């Protein structure tokens, strides 16, 4: 099973959609709130090339910025 990490912030509808997508698929994910956790923000920026955009999703070592549903 793949490991999924989602970097989010409160009130982000795309973050909520991404989390809902993984929940419906039965895929466990770990969520990091970048507004409450400065370390998570730094890690997200390292992973996505400095973009301050959420959600940033890491799945199977692949980084995706944003969520458009599926």
C-alpha positions as CSV (number, residue, x, y, z in Angstrom):
1,X,0.0,0.0,0.0
2,X,1.3,3.5,-0.8
3,X,2.2,6.1,1.7
4,X,0.3,9.4,1.3
5,X,1.2,12.7,2.9
6,X,-1.0,15.7,2.4
7,X,0.1,19.2,3.4
8,X,-3.0,21.4,4.1
9,X,-4.3,24.5,5.6
10,X,-7.7,25.2,7.3
11,X,-10.5,26.3,5.1
12,X,-8.9,25.0,1.8
13,X,-11.6,23.4,-0.3
14,X,-9.1,21.6,-2.4
15,X,-7.5,20.1,0.7
16,X,-10.9,18.9,1.8
17,X,-11.6,17.4,-1.6
18,X,-8.2,15.6,-1.6
19,X,-8.7,14.2,1.9
20,X,-12.3,13.1,0.9
21,X,-10.9,11.4,-2.2
22,X,-8.4,9.3,-0.3
23,X,-10.9,8.5,2.4
24,X,-13.4,7.2,-0.2
25,X,-10.6,5.1,-1.8
26,X,-9.8,3.6,1.6
27,X,-6.2,5.0,1.4
28,X,-4.7,6.1,4.7
29,X,-2.9,9.4,4.7
30,X,-1.0,11.6,7.0
31,X,-2.0,15.2,7.1
32,X,0.2,18.2,8.1
33,X,-1.3,21.6,8.7
34,X,1.3,24.1,7.3
35,X,-0.3,27.1,9.1
36,X,0.1,25.4,12.6
37,X,3.4,23.6,12.0
38,X,6.4,25.6,10.8
39,X,8.4,22.4,10.2
40,X,5.7,21.0,8.0
41,X,5.7,24.3,6.0
42,X,9.5,24.1,5.5
43,X,9.2,20.4,4.4
44,X,6.4,21.2,2.0
45,X,8.5,24.0,0.4
46,X,11.5,21.7,0.0
47,X,9.3,19.0,-1.6
48,X,7.4,21.3,-4.0
49,X,10.1,23.7,-5.1
50,X,9.2,26.6,-2.9
51,X,5.5,26.9,-3.9
52,X,3.2,28.1,-1.1
53,X,0.3,26.1,-2.5
54,X,-1.8,23.5,-0.8
55,X,-2.7,20.8,-1.0
56,X,0.7,19.4,-1.7
57,X,0.4,15.7,-1.9
58,X,3.2,13.2,-1.7
59,X,2.3,9.7,-2.9
60,X,4.8,7.0,-3.7
61,X,7.6,9.6,-3.6
62,X,5.8,11.7,-6.3
63,X,4.9,15.3,-5.4
64,X,1.7,16.8,-6.7
65,X,0.7,20.4,-6.1
66,X,-3.1,21.1,-6.0
67,X,-6.0,18.7,-6.4
68,X,-8.5,18.6,-9.2
69,X,-10.5,15.5,-8.2
70,X,-10.9,12.2,-9.9
